[in-house]
Every structure is written in C-alpha cells, then in structure tokens.
Amino acid sequence: MKILFCTTMDLQIQTFHWRTIDALAAMGHTVDAVTNGTYTIDSIHRKYTVPFNRNPLHPDNFKAEKQLEEILRENRYDIISCHSPVAGFFGRKAASGFDLKVIYTAHGFHFWNGSPMINQLAYKNMERLAAHWTDVLMTINPEDYEAAKTFHYKKGGGPVYIPGVGVDVRAIQSDREERSVLRKELGIGEDAFVLYSIGELIPRKNHRFIINSLKNSFLSDPKLHYVIAGSGKLSEALADELKREGLDGQVHLLGFRKDARKLMYGMDVFVFPSYQEGLPVAVMEAMAAGLPVIATGIRGNRDLIHDGVNGFLYPVDDTAVFLRKLTELRRSAALREAFSAQEKKDIEPYSREVIEPQILALYQL
C-alpha cells in the first residue's frame, strides 16, 4: 500500500508518529509524509513540504490544500493519515475528492469541556465538517471519544478510542542512569530537590506558573531547582526574565534534549502545569520512569493521574493547592516511593506493546 502521513509541523512526526511510520514501512508499505518542514527519517520514502500554518484561517493553509491535492493526484495513495487540527482539516478536505481511506487522529480536540467559546465555535465546527470526509477518527481520551460519537462520517466510518500512541516503557526503564551522574552534568547538587518538566516553551504548557508559584521559595531555598527540557517561542523571553530576577541559577532551561527521558532519573518530581492536553506523552514517560507527578486536573492528565493514588492533581493556576501538594511530596520520601510504584503498574495499559497493534490495525483496507 501507499500511505501519506499529513501533519502540520515536523515536531509531531519526531514526537508521536515515527514508530508507526517505521512499523508500516517494515511491513512493506510505502510511506510518504507532508508537513511544513524538511525533517525526515529513513522509513519515509518521500517527504513533501507545504505551507501549513497553525492559525486555521491563515491563507497559507489554502495554498497547502492545493499543493496537497496535487500530491494526492500524482501518487494515488491508498490511505492518508491526518494529524493536528489544521493539517487534519485541510488534509481531509483535499482527500475528499479522491478514492482512498482517510484516517484522522485527534491528539486532543481544541474544544475540550470548559474551553473558550471561540474554540467551541471554530474548532468544533471544523471537526464536525471534516468528519464527513473521514473513515476513521481515532481519539485518545474518553472525553474526545464521546464528542466524536456525535459527528457524521463517510458511509461505514466512525470514531475509535485508542489511549495514545504507545509509550516505550521497556526502553525508558532500561535507559536509567545514576542520579549522581545526571546531577553532575546539570551542575545540581546531590542534596537539591529538583522539579522537572518536558514540553515546548509555549503559553499552553504554562511553565511560568511553576516559576511564579515558587519565586519566593527559590529566593529563600538555594536547594530548590526547576529543570525544563524543551524549546519554543518563549525561550528567549523566559531566559531574559530569569536572569533579570536572579533565578537563572535555580531554573534551568535546557532547550530541546534528545535525552530528556533519561534525565528523569536525576529528578525528584515531575510537574506538568499545562492548560490543555489530549493524552500527554511526557506524563506517561514520567510514570514509566517512576517519577512522581503533580499535574493540572485537565482532560488527559486526569485519565493518567489519580489524585492521591499515583500522583497529585491540582486545579489550573491554583498556586495554593499546588504548593500544598508539592510540600507534601517533598517532605515524604515514602509517599514519593508509593506514587512511583503505583505509576509503574498503571502505565502498562498504555505501553507500546499494547497500543501499537491497535493503531496498525487501522491501516488495513
């Protein structure tokens, strides 16, 4: 078969889809990809670049749609696999004039319960319309699956629920390195208490909440540190802000790190203050590593973390609750160990071995 992966940005292939593409190629299928970017991997036969823009109303998206129609016309694919709201909409729209199977993976609808009204109006209507061009809509959390069941699909089409893209639990656990080695590399003392986040430095990930909530603690406690692995449009401004406020010695911006998972073994607590998620890979990887998690009580997070059982949840931007739960974890090594043990059990249903066969089954004609 010939399969085209269509997603807005390269990062989505780097983070979520490379294993599926590898597996499909290993099965003998020809897999091409189209994004706004030039990144590729060996299992991608041909890579196309089109001007997708994350703003769904940007005129470049209509140019991308026309280019995508040409790509589909020239290659006669059997399946198009669409990801992310923009590429998911325009990719399915372009594919609507062709005889091929259309798969769309919703990595978290942008109209979650409690989302702004503009999201409800814009993104929900986009998804509702695009469902008419869709054979399979894969959702990764129960809330999105319930929403997807209200849409109307191509004849014989409909939604499925598969919890995520699969976490390589065995690889994460075999990647373990000595805590002292990792801390020495980062220039952090053995006796420090270290919080850790993985994620793009963008407003949605909300790293500033952690920094602002702990500002006084950083100034009064030199053994408290916060490490962030990730890059993004806020990187430069945040670095300048930390330096200006004298926090750059305790808040460490590492940028993008290929070894971000390994670094978990040098940390004490994983913090995840995001405003919006589908089913966060970073939280699942922390669970696989047995790193206790404190996260916002949002869709996706609450599917993974059960408050007081395998981690802590707190209301978005609630500094008082966050600090109370962080203090409880910091004071109790026994609680951290209990959360760690429970996380390792609870992550198994999300492992690569369980999830990957379910995803690959979607690519059967």
Steps between C-alpha positions, in 0.01 A plus 500: 500500500593864461436713808536875551551647848376858517571722801554870556853503644803268493505481881186286493677232294809524722293465817200282416504323163847373415442156654176448306671610180793265571262211563296562183815524290633178657175331394584587139282809456623817330463790741530865394454805721392861458555775759611860522865404543787295358561242775492139387597148610629199306160327493338798324525432128432857386458816706295797378495851646186714482426832679266383776444768766370427851245781460215324316395825329845582361494517115806273480281208601296533182825498301604188690167337416553559127854361516373200692237432233780487241701261718197272536427516127856412402551213746163323526524407867294228661488674840552851631571529874428852629612653830461836683200732455626698198655220294218279621240732351671605178647155442158338522347774285764442230444124520122529465527497120700176488423132548713415805460416867514805728626459856510794739661487844375766742784556745262698720207696356546876537143528633536317831240533777543848644696634201450860381190566290713576192636144517149362525389701197807472277672170570191296579334606175819424308510150647130447444531595132819301438343186648294476180828429315628251759497121513665459841535765772737380770457667838746459787285580804142421606378862492598541135354161409161602638514824298607314184201267526271797428657567156383365162757305296553352156287193442629223724728738689512601864713568808723264695664542840865398538675654802799671341776398264672257736783563744820297474495407867782242470732745322436772759568265789815360338620857438553552871820677604648580838343803664841635602631488142202692364514762773870554449437559130235760583708663774240423767597374846416153632302652786284725280128442449437518126176549308493404133285582195520389138314706241510783251555846645163630383213661695287182496761306697487768773854459641482853636243382756760281669761776493264764636356269766848414629668839459518569874604140569787524251627817664486353850606141422811455281448123499175527302543470122273483194625343176315542168586298189345659194524789259244739355404856430521601868858375545684829459254713696490249787880476514527879518235514772675236713832681473343834586336356814806304610336161453716365217715306748202294615269492198683318224385534137665211318342552159406196291668186637512163329575349842204667674362163615832392649523823699190394695719270707682801642183677616267483799158607367352548153278809474257551214308832521347489149169667414400249232599144405370198315689220674843636589797286398726685745283395796490140378878495466538638853271225627705235318813638666328498840539875544218635725268735310315818598280615213202717421165323531415531131387258229778254426684560827210371707478189280854412608543647848258406778531762772660363814539150351780520243568874506339834568263719297424865568263757341654700216696803630413425863826591677376418850399142418810443288733616779318293761532181295860572403590555865335170593703315237824673593463412868410134445742266326258217580221673306731556202594133503134392524402720204798370303406135553135560409586699186708214364200270533249749358703580187495143365169535307657793313817312402619467144435124505132557580428809287702452182304198366175696546637794297643283222165324466350831387718487188337185363284543192 
